[in-house]
Amino acid sequence: MRDHTPNPKSEPFSNAEKDPDDWTTGDEAMTGAQASYLKTLSEEAHEEFDDSLSKADASKKIDELQAKTGRGAS
């Protein structure tokens, strides 16, 4: 007998897809992982790394730099 319980990992709605402006913790300091990745992307894009960004702003900057560098492209 198969279990028909939906797999939560297959749900299309995740926090990663939520607009950073709507994050309840978006104004907190960026995470260590964000800072590390953003620093790498900034170097590749020849842009200055801003370590004072909030979580939401860091997420937006990561998206911007991924587009610029071609990283994270599907």
PyMOL commands that set and color helices and strands:
alter all, ss='L'
color gray80, all
select helices_A, chain A and resi 8-10+15-17+20-22+32-44+55-69
alter helices_A, ss='H'
color red, helices_A
deselect
rebuild
show_as cartoon
